[in-house]
Amino acid sequence: MVLSTRIPATLLRATQATKAIKKAASARKGPAQDASNPRYELMKQILFYQQPRELPAVSEEDIERHMTILRAEKIFKMTASSKRRADRARKFDAMEKAYEALAEADPRLFEAACYKSGTVTFPRQMRVPTETPPIHIWNYNVSSK
């Protein structure tokens, strides 16, 4: 076959490369991935095709007990949430009182406390860790003199 342009030759090489890749991928599957292998079918049946379990019989008392537990959990969560909200409100009120007291005591300090700088810097808690091992642990080319 004589090719007159470079484009069909490129396409031919790409097609041959694709066929080689597919052939290598199919050779890599091995016996465990082969669909005709009975062990593979058995593994699929054990893992994926199990019979659904029957639900246990539930009486009215069990349903009532379950609903009671769910209501108790909801009440517990609501109580905890309201406590957190009240705690946040108490802290915010204390912060407002502290701001008012600072504004009455010294307006200059109040303005300095409320000042926000234009540049954004990282807090000191986010320092770069310094206890990391070095990139080159040992220099094997060092010679003694």
C-alpha positions as CSV (number, residue, x, y, z in Angstrom):
1,M,0.0,0.0,0.0
2,V,1.5,3.3,-1.1
3,L,0.6,6.4,1.0
4,S,0.5,9.7,-0.9
5,T,0.3,12.0,2.1
6,R,1.6,12.2,5.6
7,I,-1.9,12.4,7.2
8,P,-3.0,8.8,6.4
9,A,0.4,7.5,7.6
10,T,-0.1,9.3,10.9
11,L,-3.6,7.9,11.2
12,L,-2.3,4.4,10.3
13,R,0.3,4.6,13.1
14,A,-2.2,5.9,15.6
15,T,-4.6,3.0,14.7
16,Q,-1.8,0.5,15.1
17,A,-0.8,2.0,18.5
18,T,-4.4,1.9,19.7
19,K,-4.6,-1.7,18.7
20,A,-1.4,-2.5,20.5
21,I,-2.6,-0.7,23.7
22,K,-5.8,-2.6,23.6
23,K,-4.0,-5.9,23.1
24,A,-1.6,-5.2,26.0
25,A,-4.6,-4.2,28.2
26,S,-6.4,-7.4,27.5
27,A,-3.3,-9.5,28.1
28,R,-2.9,-7.8,31.6
29,K,-6.3,-8.9,32.8
30,G,-5.2,-12.3,33.7
31,P,-7.3,-15.3,34.8
32,A,-9.1,-13.5,37.6
33,Q,-10.6,-10.9,35.3
34,D,-11.6,-13.3,32.5
35,A,-15.4,-13.5,32.2
36,S,-15.3,-17.2,31.3
37,N,-13.5,-18.1,34.4
38,P,-15.9,-19.9,36.8
39,R,-14.1,-18.5,39.9
40,Y,-14.8,-15.0,38.7
41,E,-18.4,-15.8,38.3
42,L,-18.5,-17.3,41.8
43,M,-16.9,-14.2,43.3
44,K,-19.4,-12.0,41.5
45,Q,-22.3,-14.0,42.9
46,I,-21.0,-14.0,46.4
47,L,-20.2,-10.2,46.4
48,F,-23.1,-8.8,44.4
49,Y,-26.0,-11.3,44.0
50,Q,-26.9,-12.1,47.5
51,Q,-30.5,-12.7,48.3
52,P,-32.1,-9.8,50.2
53,R,-32.7,-10.4,53.8
54,E,-36.2,-10.5,55.2
55,L,-37.0,-7.8,57.6
56,P,-37.8,-8.8,61.1
57,A,-41.4,-8.6,62.3
58,V,-42.0,-5.3,64.0
59,S,-44.8,-4.9,66.5
60,E,-46.7,-1.7,67.3
61,E,-44.7,-1.5,70.6
62,D,-41.4,-1.6,68.8
63,I,-42.5,1.2,66.4
64,E,-43.7,3.3,69.3
65,R,-40.4,2.7,71.1
66,H,-38.4,3.6,68.0
67,M,-40.5,6.9,67.5
68,T,-39.9,7.7,71.2
69,I,-36.2,7.3,70.8
70,L,-36.2,9.5,67.7
71,R,-38.2,12.2,69.5
72,A,-35.8,12.1,72.5
73,E,-32.8,12.5,70.2
74,K,-34.5,15.5,68.4
75,I,-35.3,17.1,71.8
76,F,-31.6,16.6,72.9
77,K,-30.3,18.2,69.7
78,M,-32.6,21.1,70.0
79,T,-31.6,21.7,73.7
80,A,-27.9,21.5,72.8
81,S,-28.5,23.9,69.9
82,S,-30.4,26.4,72.1
83,K,-27.6,26.2,74.7
84,R,-25.0,27.0,72.1
85,R,-27.0,29.9,70.7
86,A,-27.5,31.3,74.2
87,D,-23.8,30.9,74.9
88,R,-22.9,32.8,71.7
89,A,-25.4,35.5,72.5
90,R,-23.9,35.9,76.0
91,K,-20.4,36.1,74.7
92,F,-21.4,38.7,72.1
93,D,-23.2,40.8,74.7
94,A,-20.0,40.7,76.9
95,M,-17.9,41.7,73.9
96,E,-20.3,44.7,73.2
97,K,-20.1,45.8,76.8
98,A,-16.3,45.6,76.7
99,Y,-16.3,47.7,73.5
100,E,-18.6,50.3,75.2
101,A,-16.4,50.4,78.3
102,L,-13.3,50.9,76.2
103,A,-15.0,53.6,74.1
104,E,-15.9,55.5,77.4
105,A,-12.5,55.0,79.0
106,D,-10.2,55.9,76.0
107,P,-11.6,56.7,72.5
108,R,-8.0,56.5,71.1
109,L,-7.6,52.9,72.3
110,F,-11.1,52.1,71.0
111,E,-10.2,53.3,67.5
112,A,-7.0,51.4,67.6
113,A,-8.8,48.2,68.7
114,C,-11.3,48.6,65.8
115,Y,-8.7,49.4,63.2
116,K,-8.3,46.9,60.4
117,S,-5.2,47.0,58.3
118,G,-5.4,46.9,54.5
119,T,-3.0,44.0,54.2
120,V,-3.9,40.5,54.9
121,T,-1.4,38.5,56.9
122,F,-1.5,35.0,58.3
123,P,-2.1,34.5,62.0
124,R,0.8,33.4,64.1
125,Q,-0.9,30.1,64.7
126,M,-0.4,29.2,61.0
127,R,3.4,29.2,61.1
128,V,5.3,27.0,58.7
129,P,6.3,23.8,60.5
130,T,10.0,23.9,61.3
131,E,10.3,20.4,62.7
132,T,10.3,18.7,59.2
133,P,13.2,16.5,58.0
134,P,15.5,18.1,55.4
135,I,15.1,17.3,51.7
136,H,18.6,15.8,51.4
137,I,19.0,13.7,54.5
138,W,22.7,12.6,54.0
139,N,25.4,13.9,51.7
140,Y,27.3,10.9,50.4
141,N,29.8,12.9,48.4
142,V,31.5,14.6,51.5
143,S,35.1,13.6,51.8
144,S,37.3,14.2,54.9
145,K,40.4,16.3,54.4
